[in-house]
Structure formats: structure tokens, C-alpha cells
Amino acid sequence: IIKDAPLIITEDFMDLHKIDYVIHSFSNTNDEGAQDEFFKVPIKMGKFKKIQYYSSISTTDIIKRIKENY
């Protein structure tokens, strides 16, 4: 996890932080199409992995739990 990471990921950013993979899950196909620009570089570099969307918990829920417990 990189604090204040840019919305659109560049090759320089990936190289600077030695990022092996960018992992993301899309809630639906419209969501996926709307975010093409954000992941264009990692996809081109072969460093993008799409995982199955899981609706039972969100990133916001995880961050909230961390803040409450640590």
C-alpha cells in the first residue's frame, strides 16, 4: 500500500516503488470500462491482475476497522 498514490498509474511510479502487480476488482462491467485510463500502464506492462469483486466488505470497511482497532 502506498500512501497518496496517484489515480492514474504511470510506469515511472511503478518503477520508483518497485511494484510487481496492481490488483483491482470491478463491481460491474461499466465500472471496469470507466476505469481503463487508471490501469492502462500496468496492463501494458503485464502487471495488472483483476480479481473477483466481493460485495460483503469494502475498502472503506477495512480502513474503518483498522482505525477503530489500532
mmCIF file of the C-alpha atoms, coordinates in Angstrom:
data_MODEL
# 
_entry.id   MODEL 
# 
loop_
_atom_site.group_PDB 
_atom_site.id 
_atom_site.type_symbol 
_atom_site.label_atom_id 
_atom_site.label_alt_id 
_atom_site.label_comp_id 
_atom_site.label_asym_id 
_atom_site.label_entity_id 
_atom_site.label_seq_id 
_atom_site.pdbx_PDB_ins_code 
_atom_site.Cartn_x 
_atom_site.Cartn_y 
_atom_site.Cartn_z 
_atom_site.occupancy 
_atom_site.B_iso_or_equiv 
_atom_site.pdbx_formal_charge 
_atom_site.auth_seq_id 
_atom_site.auth_comp_id 
_atom_site.auth_asym_id 
_atom_site.auth_atom_id 
_atom_site.pdbx_PDB_model_num 
ATOM 1  C CA . ILE A 1 1  ? 0.000   0.000   0.000   1.00 0.00 ? 1  ILE A CA 1 
ATOM 2  C CA . ILE A 1 2  ? 1.413   3.377   -0.973  1.00 0.00 ? 2  ILE A CA 1 
ATOM 3  C CA . LYS A 1 3  ? 0.021   6.476   0.718   1.00 0.00 ? 3  LYS A CA 1 
ATOM 4  C CA . ASP A 1 4  ? -1.174  9.206   -1.675  1.00 0.00 ? 4  ASP A CA 1 
ATOM 5  C CA . ALA A 1 5  ? -0.710  7.035   -4.771  1.00 0.00 ? 5  ALA A CA 1 
ATOM 6  C CA . PRO A 1 6  ? -1.852  8.713   -7.994  1.00 0.00 ? 6  PRO A CA 1 
ATOM 7  C CA . LEU A 1 7  ? -5.184  7.807   -9.524  1.00 0.00 ? 7  LEU A CA 1 
ATOM 8  C CA . ILE A 1 8  ? -3.577  7.186   -12.909 1.00 0.00 ? 8  ILE A CA 1 
ATOM 9  C CA . ILE A 1 9  ? -0.602  4.864   -12.508 1.00 0.00 ? 9  ILE A CA 1 
ATOM 10 C CA . THR A 1 10 ? 2.491   5.652   -14.574 1.00 0.00 ? 10 THR A CA 1 
ATOM 11 C CA . GLU A 1 11 ? 5.457   3.472   -15.478 1.00 0.00 ? 11 GLU A CA 1 
ATOM 12 C CA . ASP A 1 12 ? 7.759   5.855   -13.549 1.00 0.00 ? 12 ASP A CA 1 
ATOM 13 C CA . PHE A 1 13 ? 5.603   5.436   -10.418 1.00 0.00 ? 13 PHE A CA 1 
ATOM 14 C CA . MET A 1 14 ? 5.666   1.650   -10.779 1.00 0.00 ? 14 MET A CA 1 
ATOM 15 C CA . ASP A 1 15 ? 9.440   1.615   -11.285 1.00 0.00 ? 15 ASP A CA 1 
ATOM 16 C CA . LEU A 1 16 ? 10.105  4.038   -8.408  1.00 0.00 ? 16 LEU A CA 1 
ATOM 17 C CA . HIS A 1 17 ? 8.135   1.898   -5.951  1.00 0.00 ? 17 HIS A CA 1 
ATOM 18 C CA . LYS A 1 18 ? 9.217   -1.448  -7.452  1.00 0.00 ? 18 LYS A CA 1 
ATOM 19 C CA . ILE A 1 19 ? 5.597   -2.503  -7.947  1.00 0.00 ? 19 ILE A CA 1 
ATOM 20 C CA . ASP A 1 20 ? 5.211   -6.081  -9.173  1.00 0.00 ? 20 ASP A CA 1 
ATOM 21 C CA . TYR A 1 21 ? 1.432   -6.032  -9.662  1.00 0.00 ? 21 TYR A CA 1 
ATOM 22 C CA . VAL A 1 22 ? -1.553  -3.728  -9.457  1.00 0.00 ? 22 VAL A CA 1 
ATOM 23 C CA . ILE A 1 23 ? -4.574  -5.672  -8.194  1.00 0.00 ? 23 ILE A CA 1 
ATOM 24 C CA . HIS A 1 24 ? -8.134  -4.423  -8.623  1.00 0.00 ? 24 HIS A CA 1 
ATOM 25 C CA . SER A 1 25 ? -11.689 -5.673  -8.521  1.00 0.00 ? 25 SER A CA 1 
ATOM 26 C CA . PHE A 1 26 ? -14.526 -4.126  -10.536 1.00 0.00 ? 26 PHE A CA 1 
ATOM 27 C CA . SER A 1 27 ? -18.066 -4.042  -9.196  1.00 0.00 ? 27 SER A CA 1 
ATOM 28 C CA . ASN A 1 28 ? -19.515 -4.375  -12.727 1.00 0.00 ? 28 ASN A CA 1 
ATOM 29 C CA . THR A 1 29 ? -18.563 -4.109  -16.399 1.00 0.00 ? 29 THR A CA 1 
ATOM 30 C CA . ASN A 1 30 ? -19.495 -0.407  -16.507 1.00 0.00 ? 30 ASN A CA 1 
ATOM 31 C CA . ASP A 1 31 ? -17.104 0.193   -13.619 1.00 0.00 ? 31 ASP A CA 1 
ATOM 32 C CA . GLU A 1 32 ? -14.366 -1.654  -15.490 1.00 0.00 ? 32 GLU A CA 1 
ATOM 33 C CA . GLY A 1 33 ? -14.796 0.350   -18.682 1.00 0.00 ? 33 GLY A CA 1 
ATOM 34 C CA . ALA A 1 34 ? -14.881 3.641   -16.800 1.00 0.00 ? 34 ALA A CA 1 
ATOM 35 C CA . GLN A 1 35 ? -11.501 2.940   -15.217 1.00 0.00 ? 35 GLN A CA 1 
ATOM 36 C CA . ASP A 1 36 ? -9.487  1.934   -18.298 1.00 0.00 ? 36 ASP A CA 1 
ATOM 37 C CA . GLU A 1 37 ? -7.297  5.041   -18.104 1.00 0.00 ? 37 GLU A CA 1 
ATOM 38 C CA . PHE A 1 38 ? -6.283  4.364   -14.492 1.00 0.00 ? 38 PHE A CA 1 
ATOM 39 C CA . PHE A 1 39 ? -4.800  0.947   -15.268 1.00 0.00 ? 39 PHE A CA 1 
ATOM 40 C CA . LYS A 1 40 ? -3.606  1.375   -18.864 1.00 0.00 ? 40 LYS A CA 1 
ATOM 41 C CA . VAL A 1 41 ? 0.108   1.339   -17.986 1.00 0.00 ? 41 VAL A CA 1 
ATOM 42 C CA . PRO A 1 42 ? 0.104   -1.658  -15.597 1.00 0.00 ? 42 PRO A CA 1 
ATOM 43 C CA . ILE A 1 43 ? -1.956  -3.601  -18.162 1.00 0.00 ? 43 ILE A CA 1 
ATOM 44 C CA . LYS A 1 44 ? 0.507   -2.710  -20.933 1.00 0.00 ? 44 LYS A CA 1 
ATOM 45 C CA . MET A 1 45 ? 3.393   -3.787  -18.671 1.00 0.00 ? 45 MET A CA 1 
ATOM 46 C CA . GLY A 1 46 ? 1.701   -7.125  -17.901 1.00 0.00 ? 46 GLY A CA 1 
ATOM 47 C CA . LYS A 1 47 ? 1.500   -6.162  -14.225 1.00 0.00 ? 47 LYS A CA 1 
ATOM 48 C CA . PHE A 1 48 ? -2.253  -5.874  -13.747 1.00 0.00 ? 48 PHE A CA 1 
ATOM 49 C CA . LYS A 1 49 ? -4.376  -8.558  -12.092 1.00 0.00 ? 49 LYS A CA 1 
ATOM 50 C CA . LYS A 1 50 ? -8.162  -8.404  -11.955 1.00 0.00 ? 50 LYS A CA 1 
ATOM 51 C CA . ILE A 1 51 ? -9.751  -10.310 -9.098  1.00 0.00 ? 51 ILE A CA 1 
ATOM 52 C CA . GLN A 1 52 ? -13.349 -11.232 -8.391  1.00 0.00 ? 52 GLN A CA 1 
ATOM 53 C CA . TYR A 1 53 ? -15.440 -8.487  -6.784  1.00 0.00 ? 53 TYR A CA 1 
ATOM 54 C CA . TYR A 1 54 ? -16.551 -9.254  -3.253  1.00 0.00 ? 54 TYR A CA 1 
ATOM 55 C CA . SER A 1 55 ? -19.556 -7.195  -2.146  1.00 0.00 ? 55 SER A CA 1 
ATOM 56 C CA . SER A 1 56 ? -19.653 -8.294  1.504   1.00 0.00 ? 56 SER A CA 1 
ATOM 57 C CA . ILE A 1 57 ? -16.851 -5.914  2.561   1.00 0.00 ? 57 ILE A CA 1 
ATOM 58 C CA . SER A 1 58 ? -15.379 -2.768  1.080   1.00 0.00 ? 58 SER A CA 1 
ATOM 59 C CA . THR A 1 59 ? -12.052 -0.974  1.311   1.00 0.00 ? 59 THR A CA 1 
ATOM 60 C CA . THR A 1 60 ? -13.858 1.662   3.350   1.00 0.00 ? 60 THR A CA 1 
ATOM 61 C CA . ASP A 1 61 ? -14.966 -1.033  5.826   1.00 0.00 ? 61 ASP A CA 1 
ATOM 62 C CA . ILE A 1 62 ? -11.413 -2.350  6.134   1.00 0.00 ? 62 ILE A CA 1 
ATOM 63 C CA . ILE A 1 63 ? -9.964  1.139   6.727   1.00 0.00 ? 63 ILE A CA 1 
ATOM 64 C CA . LYS A 1 64 ? -12.662 1.842   9.324   1.00 0.00 ? 64 LYS A CA 1 
ATOM 65 C CA . ARG A 1 65 ? -11.817 -1.387  11.186  1.00 0.00 ? 65 ARG A CA 1 
ATOM 66 C CA . ILE A 1 66 ? -8.113  -0.562  11.177  1.00 0.00 ? 66 ILE A CA 1 
ATOM 67 C CA . LYS A 1 67 ? -8.759  2.929   12.561  1.00 0.00 ? 67 LYS A CA 1 
ATOM 68 C CA . GLU A 1 68 ? -11.025 1.548   15.291  1.00 0.00 ? 68 GLU A CA 1 
ATOM 69 C CA . ASN A 1 69 ? -8.609  -1.166  16.372  1.00 0.00 ? 69 ASN A CA 1 
ATOM 70 C CA . TYR A 1 70 ? -5.141  0.349   16.020  1.00 0.00 ? 70 TYR A CA 1 
# 
